[in-house]
Amino acid sequence: MEPRWVIVENVNRMKKWNRHNELVETIVDLGYTVSDLYLNSAEFGSAQARKRMFLVCDREGSVVTRDDLLINSNDPPMSARDIIDWSGEYQSGPLYKKGRASPTIERAERAVAALGKNIPFIIVYYGSDYAGGWQTLDAPLRTVTTIDRFGLVTWLEGIPYLRMLQPSELAKAMGGGNEHTLPYGSRREKIKLCGNGVCSDVMAAIFTWISQQQAG
């Protein structure tokens, strides 16, 4: 097909893959100039810290840098708080209830020890626990994956309650707006779709830059 532009996106570990250079060289041999980038969606206005490898490839030799793309991103920084649906539509249950896993309680108690009571926060299930298994709402959400791993802790009369973040909230963390809808399927399937996606804010910056090159 020989399109002018090819964009490859994958997890940041791809940059350390022992065949990464071979991949780039293969694309170059096909006639493309490759800009090998490491981009964090939070820098482009997403409410999520999603660090990914991007290869922006042009058959006519254009080269783009991270700074070039950031020029095209005018969105203000967002945090996890911005994606939460505070309407009360989704039911929470008491954090301290029979059968609640002890690691969950431990993560929540580390958050309370750091923040104090009556301050909402997010518990991060699964994945690395380098941040204590929780995060504040004032930072971008940690990376959305294909697994249901984010719980919101809120307070009512001094008692902590917990619910999981919903697919619609995760879609917003991916850069989706109210006009974006997830296809039918189970809750798990919708979360998987979010985790396998590419943040709209980053792609918008790339496509804006591409349109500038085409116009030039």
NORHU-V506364 format. One record per residue. RES is the residue in three letters. SS is DSSP state (hx for helix, st for strand, lp for the rest). PHI is phi as a letter, one per 40 degrees, with the letter a starting at -180 (none if undefined). D_FIRST is the distance of its C-alpha to the first C-alpha in Angstrom with 2 decimals. Layout:
# NORHU-V506364
res->{RES	RES}
ss->{SS	SS}
phi->{PHI	PHI}
d_first->{D_FIRST	D_FIRST}
This chain:
# NORHU-V506364
res->{MET	GLU	PRO	ARG	TRP	VAL	ILE	VAL	GLU	ASN	VAL	ASN	ARG	MET	LYS	LYS	TRP	ASN	ARG	HIS	ASN	GLU	LEU	VAL	GLU	THR	ILE	VAL	ASP	LEU	GLY	TYR	THR	VAL	SER	ASP	LEU	TYR	LEU	ASN	SER	ALA	GLU	PHE	GLY	SER	ALA	GLN	ALA	ARG	LYS	ARG	MET	PHE	LEU	VAL	CYS	ASP	ARG	GLU	GLY	SER	VAL	VAL	THR	ARG	ASP	ASP	LEU	LEU	ILE	ASN	SER	ASN	ASP	PRO	PRO	MET	SER	ALA	ARG	ASP	ILE	ILE	ASP	TRP	SER	GLY	GLU	TYR	GLN	SER	GLY	PRO	LEU	TYR	LYS	LYS	GLY	ARG	ALA	SER	PRO	THR	ILE	GLU	ARG	ALA	GLU	ARG	ALA	VAL	ALA	ALA	LEU	GLY	LYS	ASN	ILE	PRO	PHE	ILE	ILE	VAL	TYR	TYR	GLY	SER	ASP	TYR	ALA	GLY	GLY	TRP	GLN	THR	LEU	ASP	ALA	PRO	LEU	ARG	THR	VAL	THR	THR	ILE	ASP	ARG	PHE	GLY	LEU	VAL	THR	TRP	LEU	GLU	GLY	ILE	PRO	TYR	LEU	ARG	MET	LEU	GLN	PRO	SER	GLU	LEU	ALA	LYS	ALA	MET	GLY	GLY	GLY	ASN	GLU	HIS	THR	LEU	PRO	TYR	GLY	SER	ARG	ARG	GLU	LYS	ILE	LYS	LEU	CYS	GLY	ASN	GLY	VAL	CYS	SER	ASP	VAL	MET	ALA	ALA	ILE	PHE	THR	TRP	ILE	SER	GLN	GLN	GLN	ALA	GLY}
ss->{lp	lp	lp	lp	st	st	st	st	st	st	st	hx	hx	hx	hx	hx	lp	lp	lp	hx	hx	hx	hx	hx	hx	hx	hx	hx	hx	lp	lp	lp	st	st	st	st	st	st	st	st	hx	hx	hx	hx	lp	lp	lp	st	lp	lp	st	st	st	st	st	st	st	st	lp	lp	lp	lp	lp	lp	lp	hx	hx	hx	hx	hx	hx	lp	lp	lp	lp	lp	lp	lp	lp	hx	hx	hx	hx	lp	lp	lp	lp	lp	lp	lp	lp	lp	st	st	lp	lp	lp	lp	lp	lp	lp	hx	hx	hx	hx	hx	hx	hx	hx	hx	hx	hx	hx	hx	hx	lp	lp	lp	lp	lp	st	st	st	st	lp	lp	lp	lp	lp	lp	lp	lp	lp	st	st	lp	lp	lp	lp	lp	st	lp	lp	lp	lp	lp	lp	lp	lp	st	st	st	st	st	st	st	lp	lp	st	st	st	st	st	st	lp	lp	hx	hx	hx	hx	hx	hx	hx	lp	lp	lp	lp	lp	lp	lp	lp	lp	lp	lp	lp	lp	hx	hx	hx	hx	hx	hx	hx	hx	hx	lp	lp	lp	lp	hx	hx	hx	hx	hx	hx	hx	hx	hx	hx	hx	hx	hx	hx	hx	hx	lp}
phi->{none	f	c	c	b	b	b	b	b	a	c	c	c	c	c	b	c	c	b	c	c	c	d	c	c	c	c	c	c	c	h	b	c	b	c	c	b	b	b	b	d	c	c	b	h	c	c	a	c	b	c	a	c	b	b	b	b	b	c	b	g	c	b	b	b	d	c	d	c	c	c	c	b	b	c	c	d	b	b	d	d	c	c	c	c	c	c	g	c	c	c	b	b	d	c	c	b	c	g	c	c	c	c	c	c	c	c	c	c	c	c	c	c	c	c	g	c	g	b	c	a	b	c	b	c	g	g	c	b	c	b	g	g	a	a	c	c	c	b	d	d	c	d	c	b	c	b	c	b	b	b	c	b	b	b	b	f	g	b	c	b	b	a	c	c	c	d	c	c	c	c	c	c	c	g	c	b	c	c	c	b	c	d	c	i	c	d	c	c	c	c	c	c	c	c	c	c	b	c	c	c	c	c	c	c	c	c	c	c	c	c	c	c	c	c	c}
d_first->{0.00	3.82	5.81	9.36	10.96	11.07	14.46	16.15	19.60	22.23	26.00	27.76	28.91	25.45	26.54	29.41	27.49	28.30	24.68	23.47	23.49	21.64	18.81	18.74	19.11	16.19	13.87	15.79	15.33	11.53	12.60	13.37	16.85	17.84	20.62	22.24	24.32	27.04	27.64	30.41	29.90	33.65	33.30	30.96	33.42	32.74	35.84	34.46	34.29	30.88	29.86	26.27	23.92	20.98	18.38	17.05	14.44	13.80	12.23	15.29	17.88	19.37	21.55	23.04	26.16	27.81	30.38	27.87	26.58	30.16	31.06	28.85	30.56	33.90	34.62	37.99	38.25	38.64	40.47	40.76	43.57	41.22	39.38	42.55	43.70	47.41	48.36	50.00	47.97	47.14	50.19	51.21	53.62	56.19	54.86	58.00	58.12	59.01	56.23	54.17	52.75	54.68	51.62	50.66	54.20	54.17	50.99	52.43	55.73	54.12	52.54	55.89	57.66	55.37	55.13	58.33	58.91	57.65	54.39	51.21	48.59	45.70	46.04	43.03	42.99	41.22	39.29	41.10	44.46	44.59	45.57	48.23	46.22	46.45	45.40	46.78	45.33	45.30	42.40	38.76	38.22	37.28	33.81	33.03	32.11	31.58	35.37	38.06	39.81	41.20	44.69	46.46	50.18	52.32	56.11	58.69	62.29	61.66	60.00	56.37	53.95	50.52	47.47	43.84	41.20	39.45	35.73	36.02	37.42	34.72	32.05	33.81	33.74	29.94	30.04	30.13	32.57	34.81	32.10	30.01	30.95	30.18	29.46	32.44	33.55	36.19	37.00	35.69	32.31	32.04	33.00	30.37	27.70	29.09	29.19	25.58	24.44	23.44	26.07	25.35	27.36	25.25	21.93	23.71	24.71	21.26	19.79	22.89	22.37	18.75	20.11	22.78	20.50	18.61	22.08	23.44}
